Amino acid sequence: MKKILTIITLTLLFTGCSGKKVYEMAIDFGRYQSDLTLKQKTISNDLNISYLENNIESDKTLVLLHGFGANKDNWLQFAKELNGKYHLIIPDLIGDGESSKPTNIDYTISNQTKMLKEFLNKFKNKNIILIGNSMGGQIALNYAYYYKIDSLILIDPMGINVEKSFIDKLGKEKLEDIYLNVCSVEKMKKMIELGFSKPPYIPNFILEHLTKEKCKVANLDSLKYKGLFDNKLNLLDDMTTKSIKLNLPTLILWGKEDKIINVKNANIFNNNIKNSKLVIFDKLGHMPMIENAELTVNSIMKFLDNMR
């Protein structure tokens, strides 16, 4: 992605394109590289789910779920590294990206799981493997508890919090200041930095565009946040009991330098979920699929190959 941005930045210098246009060009190119097509489906209450899908026919369908406040394009480099081996469905969860953004629903894990189920019901006869990062991981785990899937892959998931992370220790007020009402480039930089061991290079004009877009959904982010945590930052949907009752092939991946969810929680997931395997990545943070897509994909492909 850095190379893509460098090329497109040069285009900016010669054409005078806006930061928004350059960002859109980079995203479109990333989707093209991964042979992903933008599509849309409607679920109940006229809610539209925007998603990316390739045209690969395979015996497995990987459904990739992003984290809080993120979107489907977080998975572009990951999808490219898969090199067309699997059928991919990559949705924007309701409230994020290009999907509907209602303010009259609850954004609890339970309700988000139900909406995901309704969406996936539209893909008949698919052997589903859920891959979720952060909040997406918590939704994936909750989905696996209630509905049948082939296997589960969790990447630095939310859902259990027995060991405080770096941001937990900052306290509720500071944490909410970082993640909510992100309307300055400095706050955007800080939020991005917390997600990585080594933050990616992002030109300032792209950061300005991302900040403007993030600021537009500040009120919605606050609403979604209230669907996940109580006033003391306790998870409203703790997955401890459900994880203990799970018994399906599960891969747990975790960045050792995760500042958002302490890596020590990885062992709890691994101990709780029967038939699970844990891989911890040195020198990676909360989003390994972005920070080192090749390593993340290799771990997942090895896991899936061993299932056969």
ChimeraX attribute file (.defattr): number of C-alpha atoms within 10 A of each C-alpha:
attribute: neighborCount
match mode: 1-to-1
recipient: residues
	/A:1	16
	/A:2	12
	/A:3	9
	/A:4	13
	/A:5	19
	/A:6	15
	/A:7	13
	/A:8	18
	/A:9	21
	/A:10	12
	/A:11	13
	/A:12	15
	/A:13	9
	/A:14	9
	/A:15	9
	/A:16	12
	/A:17	14
	/A:18	13
	/A:19	19
	/A:20	17
	/A:21	15
	/A:22	22
	/A:23	20
	/A:24	13
	/A:25	15
	/A:26	21
	/A:27	18
	/A:28	16
	/A:29	15
	/A:30	20
	/A:31	22
	/A:32	13
	/A:33	15
	/A:34	20
	/A:35	18
	/A:36	23
	/A:37	14
	/A:38	13
	/A:39	13
	/A:40	14
	/A:41	15
	/A:42	15
	/A:43	16
	/A:44	9
	/A:45	7
	/A:46	9
	/A:47	16
	/A:48	20
	/A:49	24
	/A:50	22
	/A:51	23
	/A:52	21
	/A:53	19
	/A:54	18
	/A:55	13
	/A:56	14
	/A:57	12
	/A:58	14
	/A:59	10
	/A:60	17
	/A:61	19
	/A:62	21
	/A:63	18
	/A:64	25
	/A:65	30
	/A:66	26
	/A:67	24
	/A:68	19
	/A:69	19
	/A:70	17
	/A:71	22
	/A:72	21
	/A:73	20
	/A:74	19
	/A:75	20
	/A:76	25
	/A:77	21
	/A:78	22
	/A:79	27
	/A:80	19
	/A:81	18
	/A:82	18
	/A:83	11
	/A:84	17
	/A:85	13
	/A:86	18
	/A:87	19
	/A:88	25
	/A:89	23
	/A:90	26
	/A:91	29
	/A:92	24
	/A:93	29
	/A:94	20
	/A:95	26
	/A:96	24
	/A:97	19
	/A:98	17
	/A:99	20
	/A:100	17
	/A:101	17
	/A:102	14
	/A:103	12
	/A:104	7
	/A:105	13
	/A:106	15
	/A:107	20
	/A:108	18
	/A:109	25
	/A:110	17
	/A:111	14
	/A:112	22
	/A:113	23
	/A:114	15
	/A:115	18
	/A:116	20
	/A:117	15
	/A:118	14
	/A:119	18
	/A:120	17
	/A:121	12
	/A:122	12
	/A:123	12
	/A:124	7
	/A:125	7
	/A:126	17
	/A:127	16
	/A:128	21
	/A:129	23
	/A:130	25
	/A:131	25
	/A:132	24
	/A:133	27
	/A:134	22
	/A:135	22
	/A:136	28
	/A:137	26
	/A:138	27
	/A:139	32
	/A:140	28
	/A:141	29
	/A:142	23
	/A:143	21
	/A:144	22
	/A:145	18
	/A:146	13
	/A:147	10
	/A:148	12
	/A:149	17
	/A:150	17
	/A:151	21
	/A:152	22
	/A:153	26
	/A:154	26
	/A:155	29
	/A:156	31
	/A:157	27
	/A:158	26
	/A:159	27
	/A:160	20
	/A:161	19
	/A:162	13
	/A:163	14
	/A:164	16
	/A:165	17
	/A:166	15
	/A:167	18
	/A:168	17
	/A:169	10
	/A:170	12
	/A:171	12
	/A:172	14
	/A:173	8
	/A:174	13
	/A:175	16
	/A:176	15
	/A:177	12
	/A:178	19
	/A:179	19
	/A:180	22
	/A:181	20
	/A:182	25
	/A:183	18
	/A:184	15
	/A:185	18
	/A:186	14
	/A:187	17
	/A:188	21
	/A:189	17
	/A:190	14
	/A:191	17
	/A:192	16
	/A:193	15
	/A:194	19
	/A:195	22
	/A:196	22
	/A:197	20
	/A:198	14
	/A:199	14
	/A:200	14
	/A:201	10
	/A:202	14
	/A:203	13
	/A:204	12
	/A:205	16
	/A:206	20
	/A:207	19
	/A:208	18
	/A:209	18
	/A:210	19
	/A:211	20
	/A:212	17
	/A:213	15
	/A:214	19
	/A:215	18
	/A:216	13
	/A:217	19
	/A:218	17
	/A:219	13
	/A:220	20
	/A:221	21
	/A:222	14
	/A:223	19
	/A:224	21
	/A:225	18
	/A:226	17
	/A:227	20
	/A:228	21
	/A:229	15
	/A:230	12
	/A:231	9
	/A:232	8
	/A:233	13
	/A:234	12
	/A:235	18
	/A:236	16
	/A:237	19
	/A:238	18
	/A:239	20
	/A:240	16
	/A:241	11
	/A:242	16
	/A:243	22
	/A:244	16
	/A:245	12
	/A:246	19
	/A:247	15
	/A:248	17
	/A:249	19
	/A:250	26
	/A:251	22
	/A:252	23
	/A:253	25
	/A:254	29
	/A:255	26
	/A:256	22
	/A:257	22
	/A:258	26
	/A:259	20
	/A:260	21
	/A:261	29
	/A:262	22
	/A:263	23
	/A:264	16
	/A:265	20
	/A:266	27
	/A:267	15
	/A:268	17
	/A:269	23
	/A:270	19
	/A:271	14
	/A:272	19
	/A:273	23
	/A:274	16
	/A:275	13
	/A:276	19
	/A:277	17
	/A:278	16
	/A:279	18
	/A:280	17
	/A:281	18
	/A:282	12
	/A:283	15
	/A:284	21
	/A:285	28
	/A:286	26
	/A:287	26
	/A:288	27
	/A:289	24
	/A:290	20
	/A:291	22
	/A:292	16
	/A:293	20
	/A:294	18
	/A:295	14
	/A:296	21
	/A:297	19
	/A:298	13
	/A:299	14
	/A:300	19
	/A:301	14
	/A:302	10
	/A:303	16
	/A:304	17
	/A:305	8
	/A:306	8
	/A:307	10
	/A:308	5
